[in-house]
């Protein structure tokens, strides 16, 4: 442990020194952007750039007047001392309202805005109570704070209808005298919404003033982490605040995005704690073969790309693994904002990995203040199954209605408590327990504790964040533990030189991840086909006196496992260390010129062990006890380093603002893995790679580099017309020298109609936008030349084998061309907001593997081919139906459609298998030329020329020989999210409804259950009487009735009539609900805390609508392109619990 810690510290120090050296070398090349003056009468909407952070009040007023249209009305003789007061404000762009708020606090002045004129006066003791024009009979006191619970000085407190009033002091406190009958108090401050409160009989009234939405410009993080006014963007980008992500937690924070963002599809695998969550933006990226996860967006944290590696990419019915995805190692408590850049036009500056979209995450920094700011948040949630398999509990083990102890199906007699000699050899009554699975599973739990410490002054800030997660899954002995720590510091080294550094460490330990799909260790796959009278409790103890696994079906020793053996003897463990570093240096050369250089790294070290225990006994054959035993171990190390710089020059010429940017990036990826397995174990309990029947070590490594240069221009005219142009060129080591250089441009336009022309008063804001762009994606490493594999064959002789894929050394990058047009509209004084977008993207020259004739010596060839087109529409509507001083109701509705069509494959090729025959005996998921992407094909009933089902002489339906019948498509018709949030004083209540409409998926579980007689749908016709509506071979109508067993064993199982098990993927669910209460300051003030809130949360609480009995339509074991099926799915869960937040 000590050596591991020393190695980690050494590595961190080395990377930090490399970053600092790089930035020192390139510092003299960098330039900066100071922004531009804006014309607007709103102090919230206007930002100015101050040249220094320590300035007198007089200097601040002068700079605001110089860089904006505001003018200050001041009695300089009366306020001479206040004007000389030094105020500490961060240099750089700040909203005028924020500047004046700090001036008010430091100089004890107050302001009043009338159009562009701001009057300044002294905030003194006399402001506690001003001119009285009504009879004063009682006193009301209180505190006015902002959203961060900070007192606001200079707030006007007026008794409505009079001139009687007061002004808050430097801490936001006020005192006002009122008549006995009370009245209505009005609270107003520039840049904030005026609030009215009916006094009633109260003598203490605390108020929180919110930013005025009518005056507030929305700042959003765009490409390269640059903050921009949202109205200047020519594309659709959506932002999620960090507090929404942690309001109702899941172990993978990406699940909290579901239903919140139009055009973003969250795919959660059914694999318990630490399972993979996939995210598809506008349908993903076509075929995108190659490294797992290439259809996923790029994740960028504080400007540094991180590896969102994917593990749930297998589509094999015989078994799959899921070790999670890389993005879940980001600490959600660190997140300030998450911005989704949906199209390549938004992500053009991020290179080849940005063509499927970008998720920009900005993390929290330290804050200035007196002393340390300490906060704690705790979340304690529990999990139960949401959807359970639809099992029958009426019929026992056997066949044809007769009990048979050797049978593996539930086609036996009706259960009535009769005594039988069961599989244990004892006489016991036949029973079935409908709570069998529930009693076996344990209650899942997730305990999260997070501490945040911040501090700083005008010269430096720091933040320390620590989060601990302890999670237990539904399966016994399945656990996940995470420890995440982040340290971040910013420093103003000089007036022109700033530094920002961060390091994050995440350790994740997972034990006994559930195996998925058709793995014999998949407990759920075993349960759903096990005879109903063979229960979990009967299989415990799981080991006999000889150390062998207790098996209810000895003849099935190679295909079935005792579930208690799986959770207690077999095991899998993985331990992952993840370190993210970032160092950024900013230098301002002149008010119009600045630059930054940045270094970042993503280091991952993972150890994995998987054991299959000695003790599986073949009592009817070889008499051996080590069947299926094995020990596997691996060590993986991967790194990604990024070094980038950006130079920005910005000037304003009259009504035209021009910002020119030039930058570059160098990315270096390495991967190294050593692994080994033993084959069958030599000795029980000895897990060592040196001992086993077939020891096989292996190692893999890869390395790649990409160098990039890019430039972009931001042009603005009169603050209502904005044009962005970008151009990037990459040089990739994964391509041959002839084609390793490739480039792609983008352009976007934003026209703010409401600022350009006079519109009807009902329209508060209107913007038209459009964008067109190109993006590209290259190969994975080492895919230009064929290599021979070397191994040991019969008698341990070294042998070589030819590769299965024929590579093309001249292969080119694949490209995506995208365009988007949209409209943003705010109505009724910004109470209603509408954003819509229509887009299309065409992916060409895709790098795909196509089958070739066996005579070539290869199975596939890798070529540039294919064209996939996606079209869609996105709509987001937000509004505030009710907004008073005490009560607010906010809603948001998002809606999205996306349709993908395969326009072309290659000459002579009409089908690409996304899900091939080698992975599924039941279905094919395909990309057919000229058809929608993701069609599902499988066997239908055998039919005659008129479409009638053909039956045999006994009346049993026949299956078609080939699985070439169209069954459905994986694409959804649309997705919708309904978000409601209510606030009443300190109470906050909200819920999210997530609606996914259309699409089909195949349920392998249902097919196996019907074949085994365990599904509720097999109960009818057990004694016969089922007449299939069909014809015999000679065309005559079927007149023979059959039993349920005859029917389902003919059409179900591993190679079923797929049309019987194709399901509608539509679902509507209560995705999230929460209620919290923030204690008023009057109760908190006497405690060690400055804020206290408690709440109750829930996730995935109610499946409101589903057409599928016993299966959650979202459940899958893969996030690949062939995602339209499930097999032995882990039950989806509902999560509920409570949280607490404390501030010190």
N, C-alpha and C positions, 0 to 999 in steps of 0.2 A: 504494500500500500504506500509505504514511504517512498520507494523508488518510483512508483507511478506518479505520485504527486510531484517529485523532483523533476521528472521528465516533462510533465505538463507545464510546470513553471518555466523550465528552460525553453520549451517550445514557444510559449507565450512571449517571453522576453525577446527571443530571436525574431519573431514576427513583428513585434512592436518596433524593434530597432531597424529592421528592414523598411518598415513604413516610414519612420522618421527620416531615415537617410534618403529615401526617395523624394520625400517632400522637400527636404533641404536642397537637393540637387535641382529640383524644378521650380523652386519658389520664385526665382528671379524671372521666370517666364510667364507668370500668371497675372491676369488682369481681373477687374471687378466691375460690377454693375450696381449703381446706386439708385436705380429706378428713375422716376420722373414725377413731376408735379401733376396733380389731377385737379380738375375743376368740378366741384360739387358742393352743394350747400350743406351736406350732411357731415358732421364731425366724425360719425362712425364710419362713413364710407370713404373718407379721404385719408390717405396716408402721406406722411412727409418723412423725409430722411434727415435726421439730425446729425451734424458733423462731429459731435462729441457727446460723451456720456455724462460729463460734469459741466453743466451750464447754468447760468443764472436764469431766473424767470424772464428777465428782460430779453436775454439772448434767445430764449426759446420762442417768445412771442415774435421776435424779429424774423426768425427762420420760418416760422409758420406763415407769417405774412408774405415772406419772400417766395415761398414755394406753394402757396395756395391762394385762394380768393378770399380767405378770411381776414377780417380786420378787427383789432382789439380797441375797445373804448375804455381808457384808463385815466384816472386822476393820478398822474405820476408823482405829484408832490405829496399827496396823501398816502400813496402806496410805495414810497421810495424804499423803505426797508424790505418790503415784500419782493420788490423787483430785483433786489440784490441777492435774494435767497438762492443758494445753489441747490439744484435739483439733480438727483441721480436717475438718469433714464438711459437705457441701452441705446447706443448709437445704432443707426440703421433705420429702416422703415418702421413706423409705428402709426397706428390710427390716432388722429388728432384727439379723439375722445379719451384714449388711453393716456396720452401725454398730459392732457388737462387734468385728468383724475390724479395723476402723480403730482402735478404742480399743486393741486388743491391740498393734497395731504401734506406736502413738504412746506408750503408757504402759507397755509391757512387762508386761502383765497377761495372765492366762489365765482361762478360764471353763469351767465344767462345768454342764450343764443336767440337772436332775431335775424332770420335769413342768414346772410354772411357776416353779420356783425355780432361780436361777442363782448359783452360788458363784463368788467372785472371789478370785484369789490372785496372788502376784507371779510373774512369769516371770524367773527369775534364772539365774545360772551353774550353781547347784546342780541346776537342772532338766535339765542335760545327762545326768545319770545319777541315778536315784532308788534306793530301797531294793532291794537284791539279795537274792533268796531262792533263787537257784540258783547253782551253781558257774559263775563267769565265766571263760571261757578264750579268747575272741576278740572282736574289736570289729567292729561294722557301722556304717557311716555312710551318710548320704544327705541328700536335700533333698525336702521336701514342698511341692508347688506347686499352684495352682489351675488352672482351664482357661485362664487368660490368662498362664500361666507365671510368676506372681508367688508368691514364697515366703509360706507361711502360718505365722505364729507361733502357739504354744500348742497345737499338735497333740499329742495323747497317743499315744505309741508304746509299746506293751505287748507283752511276750512272752506269747503266749497260754498260759493255764493257770497263770500265775504272777503275782506282783505286781511283777516286775522290769520297769522301763520307763524312758522318757525323755520329754522334752517338747521340741518344736522351738523354736529361738531366734527372734529377731526377723526373720531372713532365711529361716526355714523349714528350717534345718539341724538335724540331730540326730546324736547319738552314743549307741550302746547296746552293752553287753557281753553276750555270749551264750555258752552252752556250746558246746563243739566240734561237737556234733551238730546245732547250729542250732536250728530250730524254726519257728514261725509268728509273724510280727509282725502286730499289729493297730494300724491307724492310725485315729484318731477325732477329730472336731471337730464342734462343734454346728452344725447346719444343713447338714452334708455327710455323704455316705454313708461308713460305716465300711468299710475295706478290709482284707482279710487277705492276706498274702503269705508263701509258703513260702520261707525263707531259702536252704536248700540250702548250697552252698559259697560263695555270694556274700559279698563284704565291702562292696559298694556297692549300695544299693537306693534309687532315686529313685521317688517316687510322685506321681501326680496325683490329688487328691481332687476328686470331682464333687459338684455340688449334689444334695442328697437329694430324689429325686422324690416321696417320701412326705411331705415337709415343704414342698415348693415349690408356691406358687400360680403359675399361668401368667398372665403379664401380656401383653395383646395390645393393639395399637393399634386403636381404634375410630373412629367418625365424628369429624370435625374434628381428628383427630390426638390424641385424648384416650386416654391409657393407662388400661386398666381390667382388673380381674381377669376372666379369661375365664369363670369360673363365674357371673358376674353377667349375662352376655349372653344374650338370649332368641332369638338367631339363630345360624346356622352361619357361622363365619368361620374361615379357615385362613391360617396364617402360614408364610412361607418365609424362612429366614435368608439373609442376603446371601452367606455363604460357599458355600451350595449353588448359587447362581446363577452364580458364577464358577469353581466347581470344575472344570467341563468346558465351556469357553467355546464360544459361537457368536457370529457378528458381530451378530446380533440377540438380545439377552438374553432376550426373551420366549419364544424356542424352548426355553429351559431350564425353563420351567414345565410343559411337556408331560408328562403322566403323573403329576404331583405333586399336583394338586388335583382333588378330586371335583367334577364338574359344570362344569369349565372345559375348553373345546375349543380347542386351538391350531391355527391354520390357516396353514401355511407355504407361500407361493407358491414355485414353481420358478423363481427368477430370480436365483440367484447372490448374491454379496455385496451387502448393502444392500437385498435384496428385502423385501417386506412380510411381516409376521407379524400375522395377525388373531387376536383372542381373543374367543370367544363364551362368555358365562356363562349357564348355564341356557337355552341356545337363543337368546340375544340378545333382540331387541325386536320380533318380528313383522315387519310390512312395513317400517316406519320408512324411508319414502322421504325424499328431501331430500339434505342434505349427505352426502358420502361418509363412511362410518364411523359413522353414527348407531346401528348395531346393535352397536357396540363399547362397552366400559365406559369410564367416566371415569377418567383417571389423575390422582392427587393426590400431589404430592411435598412433604413437610414442610408440609402444609396448603394448598398452592397448586395449583390445577388447572392442568394443562398441556394443550396441544393435541396429541392423538394423531391428527393428520390422516392420511387414507388416500388412497393413489393407485392401488392395485390393485383398482379397483371396476368396471372395464369388463367386459362379458360378450360382447364382439363377436368373432366368429370371424375377422374380417378383420384384426385386429391390436389390440394393447393395449400399454399402458406400465405400468411399475411403478417408481416412484421412492422406494419405501420408505414407512414410517409414522413418525409423529412421536415415538412413545415410545422408539424406538431411539436417540434422542439423549441419553437419560439414561445417565450413566456407571455401569455395573454395579458398578464398584469403590467407588462412593460409597454403595451400598445397605447399610443396616444390616438392615432387615427389609422384607418385602413382605407385606401383608395383603390377602386377597381378600374383599371384602364382596359377597356373591352376590345378595342380593335387595334390592328397593327398601326393605324394612323396615330394612335395614342402611345404606342410602344415602339415606334420606329427607331428611337434612339437607344434601345436596349439590345439590338442585334438579333441574332438568329433565334434565340430562345424566347423572344418577345412576340413572335408571330401569332401565338395563341392567347395573347393577352398578358397583362402584368398586374400583380397584386403588390401595391406599394404600401409598406408599413412604416410609419413614423413612430419612434419610441419616445418615451418621456425623458425630459431633462430635469435637472435640478432647478429650483426656484429661489429667487432672492427673498430674504425675510429676516426677521429677528430670530436668532437662535435656530434650532433644528425643527423642521417639520416632520413629524412622525405620524404615519397612518398604518392601520391594521385592517385587513379584511379577511374574514373567514367564511368559507362556504362548506356546508355539510349536507350532502345529498345522498339519496338512496335510490336503488334501481330495482324494478320488478319487470317481468315480461309484459310487453304490451299485447302481443299476438301469440297465441299458443297453437300448436298443430291441431288440426280438426280430427281428433282420434275417435274411433268407435270403442265402446266399452261393453258390447253385448255378446261378442263371439270370441272364442278362445282358440288356442293353438290347435292345428290340425288341418284336415282337408276334407272336402265334400261333406261337411257337417259332422265329421267323426274326429274325436281327439286322437292326436298322434304326437307322441313325445319327441319324435325325430323331426317333425315338420318345422319349417322356418316361417310359416305363414299363419295368419289368424283366420283360417277358413274352417275352423272346427265347430264344436257344438255351441249352442247358446249357453251362456254362463248363468248358472242357477245355484252355485254353491256345491255342486256335486263333487264327490271325492274321486280323485284320479291319482295314479302313480305318475308323478311329474318328473322333470328332468333331473331332480336330485336323487331319484330312486325312492323317495318317500311318498306315502299317501297323504295328500293334502287337498283341501277344497279348491275348486276353480273360482278365482276371483279376478276382477279387474278394478283398478284404482284410477279414477279420473284425475286425481291429484298426484299421480305417480311422479310426473316430471317436476311439478311445483315443489313437492316435498324433497326431491333430490337437490334441486338448485338452492344455492344460498342467496341471501339478500345481498345484492350488489351495493357498494358504498363508495363514495368519493369524498374525502376530506381534504380541503385545500386551505392552507394558511399562508397569508402573504403580508409581508412587512415592507414598508416604503419609507426611506429616510432621505430627506432633501435639505439642502441648505445653500447658502451662498450670499454674495454681496454683488456690488456693481462690477467687481473685477473677475469673479470666478463663481461657478456653481458646481454642485455635485449632487449625485443621486445614487443611492444604494437600494436595490430591490432584491428581495429574496422570496421565493415561493416554494412551498413544499406541497406535493400532491401524493396522497396515499389512497390507492384505488383497489377495490376487490371486485372481481367479476362475478357473474352468476354461477360459473362452474367452480366447484370447490378447488382450493389451492391455486386459483388464477389471480395473480396480483400484478399491479403496476405501481412503481414508486418513481417519482421525479423530484429532483432538487435542482432549482434554477436560481442563479444569482447573477445580477448585473450591476456593474459599477460604471457610471458615466460622469465625466467631468468636462466642463467648458471653462475656458480662460481667455480673458482679454489681455494678451501679452503686452501690446502697445495699443495706441489709439487706432492703428491700422491693421494690426496682426491679431488674429483670433485662432484658437485651437479648440477642437472638440474630439474627445477620445472616449471609447467605450469598449468594454469587454464583457461578454456574457458566457457563462458556463452552465451547461445542462447535463445532468447525469440521469439516465433512465434505466431502471432495472425492471424487467418484465419476466414473470415466471408463469409457465404453462399457458401460453397462448393457445386458444382452441384451434385445432386443425379443421380445415374447411373442405368443402366439396365432398368427393367420394372417398376421402381418406378413411381407412379402417379405424383410425383413432378419432374420427369425428363423432363425438358422443351423440349429437342430434341426428346424424344420419343413421346411427345404429338404433336409436330409440324409436324413430318413426316407423321402422319395419319390424321391430321385435314383437313377437306374439303378445297380446294384451295381458295375458295371465303371467307373463314373465316380467317381474317388476324390479325396479332399482333395489328395493330393500332385500329382495331374494338373492341378489348378487353380491351381498356383503355379509361375511368376509369374501374378499376377492382372491385370496390365496389359500391353497390347501396346505396340508402338513408337509408336503414335499417341495414347497416353494413354487408350485405351478399355478398358473392363472386358472381361476374357476370360470368355466365356460359353459353356458347353458346349451350350446350346440357344438359338441366336440368335432363334428364333421366340418365345421366352418372355422377351424382354428386359423386359417389363412385370410379370412375375410371378415371376422368379427372379433371385437375386443370387449372385455368386461369394463364398463365405464369407470368403476372404482379402481381397477388396475391402471387405466389410462391416467387418472388424476393422482394416483399415489405411487405407482412404480415407474411408468413412463414419465418423462419430463422434458421440457424445453426451457431454456433460459437465455436471455440476451441482456447484455450490459453495454450501453452506448454512452460514450462521452462526446459532447458536442461543444465546440468553442467558437464563438463569433467575435471578431475584433474589428474595430474601425478607428481610424485616426484621420481627422480632416483638419487642414490648415487653410484659413482664409486670409487674404491680404488685399487691402484697399490701396491702390496706387493714387487714385484721384476720385473726386465725387462721381465721375462717370465711368470709372475703370476699376475692375476688381477681378480676382481669380481665386480658385481653390484647387488644392491637390488632395487626393484622398487615397488611403490604403485600407483594404479590408480583406479579411480571410474567413474561411469557413472550414474548420477542421473537424473530422469525425473519426472516432476510433470505436469499433464495435467488436465484441466477443460474443459468440453464439455457441451454445451446446444443445444437442438434441440426443436424447437417449431412448431407446426402445429396449425394455428390460428383458433379461434372460428369464424364461419361465413359461413361455407359450408352448404347450405340450401337444404333440401329435400322437394321441393315444391309439389311433386306428391305423397308423402307417409306420413312420420311421421310428417312433418311440423317442424322438429327440425333444428337448425342452428349450432349445434356443431359437425356435422358429421366429423369423421376423425381427430378431434382436439386432441392434446396431448402436454404434456410438459415432456421432458426428461432431466435429468442432471446427470453428473457423475464427480467424482474426482478420478484420477488414480495417483498412485505413485509407481515407480519402481526404484530399485537400482541394480547395479552390481559393486562389488569391486573385484579387482584382486591384489594379492601380489605375486611377483615372484622374484627369484634370479637366478644368473648364475655365476658359477665359471669356469674359463678358465685357462688352463696351456698350454703353447706353447713352443716347443723346436725345434731346427734344429740340425740334426745329419748328417753332410756331405751334401748329396743331398736330404735327407729326412727331411721333415718338418711335425711335429705332433702337432696337437692342440686337447686337450681333454677338454670336457665341461660337467659340471654336473649342473642341475638346478631343480627348482620346482615351482609350481604355486598353489595358493589357490584361488578358485573362489566362491563367495557367491552372490546369486541372491534372491531378494525379490520382491514381487508384491502385491499391495493392491489397491482395488477398492471399492468405495461406489457409488451407483447409485440408481435412482428411476424414476418412471414415474407416470403420473396422470390418464391415460386413458382419456376419453372425458372430456373437460374442463367444469367447472361449470359456469364460468363467462368469458366474452370476455376480453382479455387483461390482465388477472390475471394468471401469470405463477409462481406458487408456488406448491411445492410437497405436500403441505397439502390440496390442493383443487383439486378435480377431482373425476370422477365417479368410478375409480378403482385404487386407490393409491397402488403402490407396490414398497417398498424399497428393495434393495438387496446389498450384499457385497460379495467380493471374495478376497482371499489372497492365496499366494503360496510362498514357500521358498525352495531353493535347494542349495546344496554345491557340489563342485567337488574338490578333492585334486589330485595333479599330481606330479610325479617325472619323469625326463627325462635326458637322456645323449646322447651326440653325439660326434663323432670324425671326424676331418678333416685331411686327410693325403695328402701330396703333395710330388711328386718325380720329381726333376729337373725342377720344374715349368712347366711341361707339362702333368703330370699324377696326377689326383686328385680323391680321393675316400672319400665319405661322408657316414657315418653310423649313424643312429639315432634309439633310442628306447624310448618309452614313456609308462607309466602306469598310468591309471586314477582310482580313487575310487569315484563313483557317489552315492549320497544319493537318487537318483531317482530309483535305482534298489535295489532288495533284497540283503541281505548280502551274499547270496551264489554266486551271479554273479556280485556284484557291482565293483569288481576289473577286469579290462580288459586292455590289452596292445596291442601295434602295433609297428612294426619296419619299417624302410625304408633303402634303400641303393641306392646310385647314383655314377656314374663314368663319368669322363670327361677326354678325351685324346686329347691333342692339338697336332695334327699331324705336324703342321707347325713349332712347336718348337722342335719336336723330330727328324724329318728327313728333308732333303732338298727336297723341292717341286719345280715344275716349277715356274718361276718368275711371271707368271700371277696370281698365288695363293698367296695372302698376308697373309691369315690366314685360317686354317682349323681345325675343332674340331669335334670329334665324342662323343656322350653322350648317356647315358642310365640310367634308374632309375626303381626301383621296390619298392612297398610300400604297407602298409595296413593303413586303417583309420577306425574309428568307430563312431557311433552315438547312444546315449542312449535315454531313454524316457523323456517325459515332467514330471513335478512333479505330484504326486498323481494319478498315473495310475497303481497301483498294486492291489488295493482292491476296490470292488464296494461300492458306497455310495448311500444312499437313499436321494432323494430331498424332501424338505419340502415346502409346499405352502398352499395357501388358494383356495378352490374350491367353489362349489355352496353354496350360503348363507354365504360366508366368513368362511366356516368351514375349520379348519386346516386338511390337508391331506398329505400323503406321496406317493411317486411313486417310482417304481423300476427303477434302471438304465437301459439304453438301450444297454450298452456295457459290455460284460463279459470280465473282465481283467484276466490276467495270472500272478500270483505273481512271477513266475519263469522266466519271459520273459527276454531275453538276449539282449545285444546291437546288432545293425546291423553293418555289416562290408563291407568295400569296398577294393578290391585288385586291384592295378593299376600298369601298366608298360608303359614305354615310351622310345622311341629311337629316336635319332635325329642327325642332322648334321648342323653345322654352317660353313659358307664359305664366305670369303671376297676375292674379285678379283680386279685386276687392281689397285694395290696400295690403296686398301680399298675403291675404288670408288663405288664398287658394294658389297652389303651384302646380303647373303641368309641364312635364318634360317628355318629349317623344322623339324617337329615332327610327328611321328605316335604313337598313344596311344590306349590303351584299358583299361577299368575298369569294374569290375564285382562287383555288390552289392548283398550281400547275407544276409539271415536271416533278411529281412526287417520287420520292425514293422508295420503291416498293420491291418486294420479292415475288416474282411470278414463277409458277411451276414450269419445268422444262422436261422434255422426254428423257426417260431413264437412260437411253442410249448415249446421252451426252456425258454421262458419268456424274452428273449433278442432279439435285432435286429441284433447286431454284436458281434463278438468276436475278441479280439486283440491277435495276435499270431506272432511268427517269421515265416516268409514264404517268398517265392518269390526269384527270381534271375533275375536281370536286367543287361544286358551287353551293354556297349557303346564302340563304336570304332570310331576313327576319324583321320583326317590328317590336319595338320596346316602348312602353308607356309607364310613366310614373306620375301619380297624382297625389299631392299632399295638401293638407288643409287644417285649419283650426276652427271647427264649427262653433266652439264656445271658448271665449277668452275673457275672464274677468280677473279681478284682483285676487280672488280666492280659488277660482276653479279654471282649469284649462283642459281642453280635449283636443288632442292632435291625432290625425289619422294619416296614413300613407298606404296607397295601393299601387302595386307594381304588376305589370303584365308583360309577357314576352312570348313571341313565337320564333321558331327557327326551323327551317326546312333545308336539309342537305340532299343534293342530287348528284349522282355520279354521271358526269357528262361524257367521260371517255376513259378507257383504260389503255389498251395498246393494240396495235394491229394484230388481229387474229385472237385477241383475248377479250372475252365478254364477261368474265367473272373473276373476282378476287375473294378468296375465302378469308373472312375475319375470324370465323370459328370453324375449324376444319374437321374432317372425319376422324382424324387421329385423336381429337380431344373430346368428341361427343359421338356416341352411337345414335343419338336421337335427332339432332338438329344440325343445320348449317346456318350460320349468320354470314351474310355475303354483301359484297358491293358489286352489283350488276350494272353494266354499262347502260345508261339511259334510264335507270331506276333510282328511287330513293335509297339513300345510304342506310344499310342495316336491315335489309329484308331478312326475314326468318323463313327457312324452308325445313320441311320434315316429311315424314311418312303420313299419308292420309289412309283412309280406308281404301281397299281395292274397290273400284267402281266400274260399272259398265259404261257403254257409250252414252247412256242417258243420265249418267251421274248417280245412279242407284248404288247403294252399298251392296257388295257381293258377299254372301254367306256360304258356308260349306253345308254339307248335307244335314249336319246336326243343328244348323241355325246359328253357328258361331261366326261372327264377322271376320273377314280376311283383311290382312294388311297389304298395302302396296309394297312392291319389292324395293323401291328406291325412295329416298327422302328428298324428293324433288317438288313437292307441293308447297305452294305459297301459304304461309300461316299468319303473317303479320309483319310489323316493323317496329324497331326499338325506339323510334323517335316519338317524342311527345307532341301533342297538338298545341298545347300552351301551358305556361306556368303562371301562377298568380300568388301574390302575397298580400295579406290584409293586416296592417299594423295599427293598433289602437293604443293610445297612451293617455291616461287621465291623471291629473294632479289636482288635489284639493288640500290647500295649505301644506302640511307636511306629509300627506299621504300620496303615494304614487302607485297607480295600478295600470297594468297593460297586458295585452295579449297579441299573439301573432298566429294567424291562420294561414297555412301553406297548402296551396292547391296545385296539383300536378295532373293534367288532363291528357288522357290518351296514351298511345303506345302500347305494345304488347310485350310480354315476356313468357318464357317457357319455364314451368315448374317441374324439375326433375324429381323433387321430393314427392309431389303429388302422384307422379307416375309410379314411383316405387311403392308408395303407400297403398295405392289402389291394387297393385299387383300382389302385395303382401296381405291384403284384406284388413289393414289397420285403419284405413280412412273411413270417416263417417259416411261417405258416399257409397260405400260397398255394402251397407246394411240391407238395403232393399233387395228383394228377389233372392235371398239366400236359399230359400227352399224351391226356387224356380219361378216360372211364369213370366220371364223377361223375353219379350218378342222384339227382335231387331227389325226395324223397318228397312227391308232390303230384298234382294232377289238372289235366287240360286244361280248356278253356272248356266243353266238353260234358259234363264230369264224369267222363270216363274216366281211369283211372290212367295216370300218366306212364311212358313206356317208353323215352324218349330220353335218352341220356347226353350230357354236355357236358364241356368242359374247365374247369380251375380259372379261367382267364382269363374265360371266358364267365360263370361264376357270380359271381366277385367284382366284375367291372366292372358287373354288373347290380345287385348289392345293396350295394356299398360306395361310397366317394367322398363328395362334399359333401352329397348328399341320399340317405343310405343307408337300408337297412332297419335301423333303430336297434337292434332286438332282437339283432342280431348283435354289437353293440359296446357293449352295456350291461354294465358290470362290477360285481362285488361289491367294495365298498370295504373289506372286512374286512382288517385287517393286525395282526400281532403282531411287534414288533421290539425288539431290544436298543437301547433309546434312549440309554442312558448306561452307562459303566463307568469305573472309576478305581481306582488304587492309589497310595498315597503313603506316604512314610516320614519321620517327624520324628526328627531326630537327638537322642539323649539329651543332657541337660545336661552329663554328664561329658565328652562329646566337644566340645560347643559352648563350654564355659567358657573354653577357651584361645584362642578366636578373637575377632575383633572383633564377632561376632554374639551375640545372645541367643537366637535360635532359627533353625533351618534345616530346611526340609522340601522334598522333591523328589517328583515324582509323574508318573505316566503316565495320560493321559485319552483317552477316546474318546466320540464321539457318533454315534448312528444307524449303529451298526457292522454290524448284521445284521438283515435282513428275514426273520424267522423263518417267518412265514406270510403268503402273499398269493395270491389267486386270479387275479391279473392278470399275464400274461407281458409283460415289457418295459416296464411302466409302474408307477411307485410310486403306490399308491392315494391318498396324501396330496397328490400333485402337482396343482396347479391354477394358474391365472393370475389368479384373482379371489377376493376375500374378501367378495363381495357376498352377498345372499340367494340368488342363482342360482349356487351354488358347486359344483353337481354335475356338472361336466364339465371335461375337459382338452383342450388343443389345442397341439400342438408343444411339449410340456413340456420344460423344462430338466431334465436328469437330477438326481435327488436325490443327495446326496453323503453319504459317511461321513467323519467328521472324527476324526483321531487325532494325538496328539502328547504333549508333556511340559510340565511347569511346575515352577517353582522359587519358593519363598517365603523371604525373608530378613528377619530383624528385627535392628535395631541398638540 
